[in-house]
Amino acid sequence: MQKVIRRTVLAEKQAARRLAKKKDRTTRDWAKNNRNHANFSRKEETSQIKEARIARREDWELGPIAPRRDVGDSKDTFGTISQHRIKGTLLHHKELEEKLKPFGGKYMNIVAGDRVVILEGRDKGKIGKIVSTDAKRAECTVQGLNLVRSSHLAKRKAPRTIRID
């Protein structure tokens, strides 16, 4: 009986080691893919910035006879960016948890700096930029909406706080 118990314990330890090794390999692969994606995006961004500088310089030098870049072969690519740049860099799990702190069993999917549209209230349909968020109260402050005007303060603008449900 002791032999069977010993074998079981050894098999469990071996399975735990395999699982830890697999988890470590998965984490390293994820980090490598994230680094490669970030490097590719950064290289593409710098190359597009260089191309834009060259085009700007050429437009300035040629003046009215500068080529039109929004027609011909380049009309489909003029002013566009690639899917890699749209996707942006991936956040590590710890950073992601920090950005999206849970409230009420859900995660806030907006952060400061996002542009939002107000769906209800007197400012319905207006667009504003989020100044700050409060995950505990499930509220965010939107810049330029629900302006407070006071007679003794010369049209001082105060951000509006809206509730996220």
Buried (B, 14 or more C-beta within 10 A) or exposed (E): EEEEEEEEEEEEEEEEEEEEEEEEEEEEEEEEEBEEBBEEBEEBBEEBEEEEEEBEEEBEEEEEEEEEBEEEEEEEEEEEEEEBBEEEEBEEEEEEEEEBEEBEEEEBEEEEEEEBEBEEEEBEEBEBBBBBBEBEEBBBBBBBBBEEEEEEEEEEEBBBBBEBE
